[in-house]
Amino acid sequence: MAIQGPIPIGFDQVFPHGCYIVGEVEQVKVSLWLNAGVAAPDVAERAGHGVDVLLKVYAKCIDGGMEIANRRIEDALAA
């Protein structure tokens, strides 16, 4: 079954920091998991990394983390 029409998502939405080159499938998967909100220990286990290595390598590819963290902190303080 072929995809009909254009895919409704832009390159910059999938790769917000332009930190990927062709062939980096593993990096793309890991970055997408992190950006989807999967916990770092779970992502590290799936990717076969330690959490320390995972965060050192992929921290630059996490998009919007500060805003999400700030909202969670504010919500926790308001509760």
N, CA, C and O atoms as a Tinker XYZ file with bonds, in Angstrom:
   316  protein
     1  N      0.849000   -1.177000    0.000000    73     2
     2  CA     0.000000    0.000000    0.000000    64     1     3
     3  C      0.892000    1.237000    0.000000    63     2     4     5
     4  O      1.751000    1.383000    0.870000    81     3
     5  N      0.701000    2.097000   -0.936000    73     3     6
     6  CA     1.502000    3.312000   -1.052000    64     5     7
     7  C      0.863000    4.449000   -0.263000    63     6     8     9
     8  O     -0.356000    4.504000   -0.098000    81     7
     9  N      1.697000    5.339000    0.212000    73     7    10
    10  CA     1.206000    6.538000    0.898000    64     9    11
    11  C      0.624000    7.469000   -0.155000    63    10    12    13
    12  O      1.263000    7.752000   -1.168000    81    11
    13  N     -0.575000    7.933000    0.089000    73    11    14
    14  CA    -1.245000    8.835000   -0.841000    64    13    15
    15  C     -1.054000   10.271000   -0.370000    63    14    16    17
    16  O     -1.444000   10.611000    0.747000    81    15
    17  N     -0.463000   11.112000   -1.202000    73    15    18
    18  CA    -0.289000   12.513000   -0.871000    64    17    19
    19  C      0.909000   12.752000    0.023000    63    18    20    21
    20  O      1.601000   11.812000    0.414000    81    19
    21  N      1.152000   14.014000    0.347000    73    19    22
    22  CA     2.316000   14.360000    1.168000    64    21    23
    23  C      2.133000   13.942000    2.627000    63    22    24    25
    24  O      1.013000   13.865000    3.131000    81    23
    25  N      3.227000   13.681000    3.275000    73    23    26
    26  CA     3.201000   13.371000    4.707000    64    25    27
    27  C      3.049000   14.697000    5.447000    63    26    28    29
    28  O      3.852000   15.603000    5.226000    81    27
    29  N      2.050000   14.844000    6.317000    73    27    30
    30  CA     1.756000   16.137000    6.943000    64    29    31
    31  C      2.657000   16.478000    8.130000    63    30    32    33
    32  O      2.171000   16.825000    9.207000    81    31
    33  N      3.939000   16.380000    7.932000    73    31    34
    34  CA     4.880000   16.748000    8.990000    64    33    35
    35  C      6.157000   17.240000    8.331000    63    34    36    37
    36  O      6.600000   16.686000    7.325000    81    35
    37  N      6.738000   18.271000    8.895000    73    35    38
    38  CA     7.942000   18.836000    8.320000    64    37    39
    39  C      9.211000   18.255000    8.907000    63    38    40    41
    40  O      9.207000   17.720000   10.016000    81    39
    41  N     10.295000   18.362000    8.162000    73    39    42
    42  CA    11.593000   17.871000    8.609000    64    41    43
    43  C     11.968000   18.484000    9.956000    63    42    44    45
    44  O     12.466000   17.788000   10.840000    81    43
    45  N     11.730000   19.789000   10.111000    73    43    46
    46  CA    12.113000   20.460000   11.349000    64    45    47
    47  C     11.288000   20.005000   12.544000    63    46    48    49
    48  O     11.717000   20.176000   13.684000    81    47
    49  N     10.108000   19.427000   12.307000    73    47    50
    50  CA     9.320000   18.894000   13.407000    64    49    51
    51  C      9.898000   17.573000   13.914000    63    50    52    53
    52  O      9.883000   17.304000   15.116000    81    51
    53  N     10.396000   16.770000   13.016000    73    51    54
    54  CA    10.972000   15.476000   13.399000    64    53    55
    55  C     12.398000   15.656000   13.890000    63    54    56    57
    56  O     12.824000   14.988000   14.832000    81    55
    57  N     13.136000   16.558000   13.251000    73    55    58
    58  CA    14.539000   16.785000   13.571000    64    57    59
    59  C     14.730000   18.239000   13.978000    63    58    60    61
    60  O     15.296000   19.016000   13.209000    81    59
    61  N     14.271000   18.633000   15.170000    73    59    62
    62  CA    14.242000   20.048000   15.541000    64    61    63
    63  C     15.612000   20.714000   15.618000    63    62    64    65
    64  O     15.706000   21.936000   15.501000    81    63
    65  N     16.645000   19.954000   15.806000    73    63    66
    66  CA    17.975000   20.550000   15.934000    64    65    67
    67  C     18.869000   20.235000   14.744000    63    66    68    69
    68  O     20.048000   20.587000   14.740000    81    67
    69  N     18.319000   19.581000   13.746000    73    67    70
    70  CA    19.100000   19.232000   12.568000    64    69    71
    71  C     20.316000   18.386000   12.910000    63    70    72    73
    72  O     21.345000   18.480000   12.242000    81    71
    73  N     20.209000   17.565000   13.939000    73    71    74
    74  CA    21.376000   16.838000   14.431000    64    73    75
    75  C     21.463000   15.417000   13.890000    63    74    76    77
    76  O     22.087000   14.555000   14.509000    81    75
    77  N     20.844000   15.166000   12.744000    73    75    78
    78  CA    20.861000   13.827000   12.184000    64    77    79
    79  C     21.380000   13.847000   10.756000    63    78    80    81
    80  O     21.191000   14.826000   10.034000    81    79
    81  N     22.025000   12.782000   10.356000    73    79    82
    82  CA    22.413000   12.599000    8.966000    64    81    83
    83  C     21.898000   11.242000    8.524000    63    82    84    85
    84  O     21.543000   10.406000    9.355000    81    83
    85  N     21.859000   11.026000    7.239000    73    83    86
    86  CA    21.337000    9.770000    6.721000    64    85    87
    87  C     22.073000    8.593000    7.354000    63    86    88    89
    88  O     23.300000    8.600000    7.455000    81    87
    89  N     21.322000    7.591000    7.775000    73    87    90
    90  CA    21.903000    6.396000    8.346000    64    89    91
    91  C     21.912000    6.362000    9.865000    63    90    92    93
    92  O     22.277000    5.342000   10.448000    81    91
    93  N     21.523000    7.437000   10.516000    73    91    94
    94  CA    21.531000    7.471000   11.980000    64    93    95
    95  C     20.174000    7.054000   12.537000    63    94    96    97
    96  O     19.564000    7.774000   13.328000    81    95
    97  N     19.718000    5.888000   12.114000    73    95    98
    98  CA    18.395000    5.411000   12.502000    64    97    99
    99  C     18.282000    5.256000   14.012000    63    98   100   101
   100  O     17.272000    5.646000   14.598000    81    99
   101  N     19.292000    4.698000   14.642000    73    99   102
   102  CA    19.240000    4.501000   16.093000    64   101   103
   103  C     19.120000    5.834000   16.826000    63   102   104   105
   104  O     18.346000    5.951000   17.776000    81   103
   105  N     19.870000    6.825000   16.397000    73   103   106
   106  CA    19.805000    8.135000   17.029000    64   105   107
   107  C     18.429000    8.763000   16.848000    63   106   108   109
   108  O     17.911000    9.405000   17.762000    81   107
   109  N     17.846000    8.582000   15.689000    73   107   110
   110  CA    16.513000    9.124000   15.435000    64   109   111
   111  C     15.500000    8.472000   16.368000    63   110   112   113
   112  O     14.680000    9.161000   16.974000    81   111
   113  N     15.552000    7.138000   16.487000    73   111   114
   114  CA    14.620000    6.435000   17.372000    64   113   115
   115  C     14.759000    6.917000   18.805000    63   114   116   117
   116  O     13.763000    7.227000   19.459000    81   115
   117  N     15.986000    6.982000   19.293000    73   115   118
   118  CA    16.221000    7.371000   20.684000    64   117   119
   119  C     15.752000    8.801000   20.917000    63   118   120   121
   120  O     15.103000    9.081000   21.925000    81   119
   121  N     16.067000    9.699000   20.008000    73   119   122
   122  CA    15.643000   11.096000   20.150000    64   121   123
   123  C     14.129000   11.221000   20.147000    63   122   124   125
   124  O     13.566000   11.984000   20.933000    81   123
   125  N     13.469000   10.480000   19.271000    73   123   126
   126  CA    12.006000   10.525000   19.233000    64   125   127
   127  C     11.402000    9.992000   20.523000    63   126   128   129
   128  O     10.435000   10.555000   21.036000    81   127
   129  N     11.970000    8.900000   21.054000    73   127   130
   130  CA    11.468000    8.364000   22.323000    64   129   131
   131  C     11.613000    9.389000   23.438000    63   130   132   133
   132  O     10.678000    9.602000   24.211000    81   131
   133  N     12.773000   10.023000   23.528000    73   131   134
   134  CA    12.988000   11.021000   24.578000    64   133   135
   135  C     12.039000   12.193000   24.422000    63   134   136   137
   136  O     11.455000   12.653000   25.403000    81   135
   137  N     11.877000   12.686000   23.194000    73   135   138
   138  CA    10.983000   13.809000   22.949000    64   137   139
   139  C      9.521000   13.449000   23.165000    63   138   140   141
   140  O      8.692000   14.328000   23.399000    81   139
   141  N      9.200000   12.157000   23.087000    73   139   142
   142  CA     7.836000   11.702000   23.341000    64   141   143
   143  C      7.549000   11.604000   24.838000    63   142   144   145
   144  O      6.411000   11.360000   25.239000    81   143
   145  N      8.573000   11.793000   25.658000    73   143   146
   146  CA     8.380000   11.764000   27.103000    64   145   147
   147  C      8.662000   10.426000   27.758000    63   146   148   149
   148  O      8.367000   10.245000   28.939000    81   147
   149  N      9.227000    9.486000   27.015000    73   147   150
   150  CA     9.598000    8.199000   27.619000    64   149   151
   151  C     10.734000    8.464000   28.609000    63   150   152   153
   152  O     11.679000    9.189000   28.297000    81   151
   153  N     10.640000    7.884000   29.779000    73   151   154
   154  CA    11.642000    8.107000   30.833000    64   153   155
   155  C     13.027000    7.656000   30.374000    63   154   156   157
   156  O     13.175000    6.627000   29.716000    81   155
   157  N     14.032000    8.444000   30.734000    73   155   158
   158  CA    15.406000    8.172000   30.315000    64   157   159
   159  C     15.879000    6.759000   30.663000    63   158   160   161
   160  O     16.529000    6.133000   29.825000    81   159
   161  N     15.587000    6.219000   31.861000    73   159   162
   162  CA    16.025000    4.848000   32.135000    64   161   163
   163  C     15.410000    3.820000   31.181000    63   162   164   165
   164  O     16.067000    2.850000   30.802000    81   163
   165  N     14.154000    4.033000   30.796000    73   163   166
   166  CA    13.494000    3.113000   29.861000    64   165   167
   167  C     14.113000    3.218000   28.472000    63   166   168   169
   168  O     14.346000    2.203000   27.815000    81   167
   169  N     14.379000    4.446000   28.024000    73   167   170
   170  CA    14.998000    4.644000   26.720000    64   169   171
   171  C     16.398000    4.031000   26.714000    63   170   172   173
   172  O     16.785000    3.359000   25.757000    81   171
   173  N     17.150000    4.267000   27.781000    73   171   174
   174  CA    18.512000    3.727000   27.865000    64   173   175
   175  C     18.503000    2.208000   27.779000    63   174   176   177
   176  O     19.332000    1.619000   27.085000    81   175
   177  N     17.576000    1.576000   28.475000    73   175   178
   178  CA    17.500000    0.110000   28.445000    64   177   179
   179  C     17.177000   -0.388000   27.036000    63   178   180   181
   180  O     17.801000   -1.331000   26.550000    81   179
   181  N     16.199000    0.247000   26.381000    73   179   182
   182  CA    15.816000   -0.163000   25.028000    64   181   183
   183  C     16.953000    0.041000   24.032000    63   182   184   185
   184  O     17.126000   -0.750000   23.105000    81   183
   185  N     17.732000    1.115000   24.233000    73   183   186
   186  CA    18.811000    1.448000   23.303000    64   185   187
   187  C     20.118000    0.740000   23.633000    63   186   188   189
   188  O     21.061000    0.767000   22.843000    81   187
   189  N     20.173000    0.101000   24.809000    73   187   190
   190  CA    21.398000   -0.591000   25.191000    64   189   191
   191  C     22.479000    0.342000   25.714000    63   190   192   193
   192  O     23.669000    0.049000   25.606000    81   191
   193  N     22.058000    1.471000   26.284000    73   191   194
   194  CA    22.990000    2.439000   26.857000    64   193   195
   195  C     22.773000    2.520000   28.360000    63   194   196   197
   196  O     21.754000    2.066000   28.881000    81   195
   197  N     23.756000    3.110000   29.053000    73   195   198
   198  CA    23.535000    3.525000   30.422000    64   197   199
   199  C     22.864000    4.892000   30.376000    63   198   200   201
   200  O     22.988000    5.609000   29.383000    81   199
   201  N     22.156000    5.259000   31.437000    73   199   202
   202  CA    21.479000    6.560000   31.471000    64   201   203
   203  C     22.479000    7.699000   31.320000    63   202   204   205
   204  O     22.191000    8.689000   30.647000    81   203
   205  N     23.651000    7.572000   31.937000    73   203   206
   206  CA    24.645000    8.640000   31.844000    64   205   207
   207  C     25.093000    8.869000   30.401000    63   206   208   209
   208  O     25.212000   10.012000   29.960000    81   207
   209  N     25.338000    7.800000   29.676000    73   207   210
   210  CA    25.744000    7.918000   28.260000    64   209   211
   211  C     24.588000    8.468000   27.438000    63   210   212   213
   212  O     24.780000    9.352000   26.603000    81   211
   213  N     23.400000    7.950000   27.672000    73   211   214
   214  CA    22.222000    8.398000   26.939000    64   213   215
   215  C     22.048000    9.908000   27.041000    63   214   216   217
   216  O     21.888000   10.589000   26.028000    81   215
   217  N     22.079000   10.426000   28.257000    73   215   218
   218  CA    21.842000   11.857000   28.442000    64   217   219
   219  C     22.995000   12.706000   27.923000    63   218   220   221
   220  O     22.778000   13.814000   27.431000    81   219
   221  N     24.204000   12.200000   28.027000    73   219   222
   222  CA    25.354000   12.949000   27.501000    64   221   223
   223  C     25.272000   13.071000   25.978000    63   222   224   225
   224  O     25.546000   14.132000   25.417000    81   223
   225  N     24.898000   11.988000   25.324000    73   223   226
   226  CA    24.870000   11.962000   23.861000    64   225   227
   227  C     23.627000   12.653000   23.304000    63   226   228   229
   228  O     23.713000   13.368000   22.306000    81   227
   229  N     22.472000   12.448000   23.940000    73   227   230
   230  CA    21.212000   12.892000   23.345000    64   229   231
   231  C     20.628000   14.158000   23.958000    63   230   232   233
   232  O     19.590000   14.626000   23.491000    81   231
   233  N     21.240000   14.721000   24.968000    73   231   234
   234  CA    20.676000   15.907000   25.612000    64   233   235
   235  C     20.437000   17.035000   24.618000    63   234   236   237
   236  O     19.448000   17.757000   24.743000    81   235
   237  N     21.308000   17.204000   23.643000    73   235   238
   238  CA    21.157000   18.298000   22.670000    64   237   239
   239  C     19.978000   18.089000   21.733000    63   238   240   241
   240  O     19.555000   19.029000   21.059000    81   239
   241  N     19.441000   16.880000   21.677000    73   239   242
   242  CA    18.338000   16.583000   20.756000    64   241   243
   243  C     16.978000   16.574000   21.436000    63   242   244   245
   244  O     15.961000   16.328000   20.787000    81   243
   245  N     16.949000   16.836000   22.726000    73   243   246
   246  CA    15.673000   16.873000   23.438000    64   245   247
   247  C     15.092000   18.266000   23.265000    63   246   248   249
   248  O     15.725000   19.261000   23.619000    81   247
   249  N     13.885000   18.331000   22.720000    73   247   250
   250  CA    13.250000   19.590000   22.389000    64   249   251
   251  C     12.137000   19.905000   23.371000    63   250   252   253
   252  O     11.280000   19.058000   23.623000    81   251
   253  N     12.134000   21.107000   23.930000    73   251   254
   254  CA    11.043000   21.544000   24.785000    64   253   255
   255  C     11.099000   21.041000   26.204000    63   254   256   257
   256  O     10.126000   21.189000   26.944000    81   255
   257  N     12.191000   20.457000   26.606000    73   255   258
   258  CA    12.290000   19.884000   27.940000    64   257   259
   259  C     12.161000   20.898000   29.063000    63   258   260   261
   260  O     11.557000   20.604000   30.095000    81   259
   261  N     12.712000   22.075000   28.881000    73   259   262
   262  CA    12.668000   23.085000   29.937000    64   261   263
   263  C     11.240000   23.550000   30.197000    63   262   264   265
   264  O     10.842000   23.716000   31.350000    81   263
   265  N     10.472000   23.760000   29.139000    73   263   266
   266  CA     9.087000   24.193000   29.300000    64   265   267
   267  C      8.252000   23.134000   30.009000    63   266   268   269
   268  O      7.446000   23.447000   30.886000    81   267
   269  N      8.454000   21.880000   29.619000    73   267   270
   270  CA     7.719000   20.784000   30.244000    64   269   271
   271  C      8.099000   20.664000   31.715000    63   270   272   273
   272  O      7.232000   20.502000   32.574000    81   271
   273  N      9.397000   20.744000   32.004000    73   271   274
   274  CA     9.859000   20.650000   33.396000    64   273   275
   275  C      9.292000   21.787000   34.229000    63   274   276   277
   276  O      8.832000   21.564000   35.349000    81   275
   277  N      9.317000   23.007000   33.698000    73   275   278
   278  CA     8.773000   24.155000   34.430000    64   277   279
   279  C      7.293000   23.970000   34.732000    63   278   280   281
   280  O      6.844000   24.277000   35.836000    81   279
   281  N      6.528000   23.470000   33.761000    73   279   282
   282  CA     5.098000   23.250000   33.965000    64   281   283
   283  C      4.868000   22.185000   35.035000    63   282   284   285
   284  O      3.982000   22.331000   35.877000    81   283
   285  N      5.660000   21.117000   35.005000    73   283   286
   286  CA     5.500000   20.057000   36.007000    64   285   287
   287  C      5.841000   20.558000   37.408000    63   286   288   289
   288  O      5.171000   20.205000   38.379000    81   287
   289  N      6.876000   21.377000   37.510000    73   287   290
   290  CA     7.266000   21.949000   38.809000    64   289   291
   291  C      6.158000   22.866000   39.325000    63   290   292   293
   292  O      5.777000   22.790000   40.493000    81   291
   293  N      5.645000   23.730000   38.451000    73   291   294
   294  CA     4.552000   24.642000   38.849000    64   293   295
   295  C      3.320000   23.864000   39.289000    63   294   296   297
   296  O      2.689000   24.210000   40.288000    81   295
   297  N      2.974000   22.813000   38.548000    73   295   298
   298  CA     1.820000   21.979000   38.907000    64   297   299
   299  C      2.023000   21.308000   40.261000    63   298   300   301
   300  O      1.094000   21.235000   41.066000    81   299
   301  N      3.230000   20.820000   40.515000    73   299   302
   302  CA     3.524000   20.158000   41.789000    64   301   303
   303  C      3.456000   21.142000   42.952000    63   302   304   305
   304  O      2.967000   20.803000   44.031000    81   303
   305  N      3.947000   22.362000   42.731000    73   303   306
   306  CA     3.918000   23.370000   43.792000    64   305   307
   307  C      2.488000   23.860000   44.073000    63   306   308   309
   308  O      2.165000   24.234000   45.201000    81   307
   309  N      1.643000   23.852000   43.043000    73   307   310
   310  CA     0.274000   24.321000   43.203000    64   309   311
   311  C     -0.623000   23.278000   43.875000    63   310   312   313
   312  O     -1.691000   23.607000   44.390000    81   311
   313  N     -0.187000   22.039000   43.864000    73   311   314
   314  CA    -1.023000   20.958000   44.418000    64   313   315
   315  C     -1.033000   20.969000   45.935000    63   314   316
   316  O     -1.686000   20.129000   46.555000    81   315
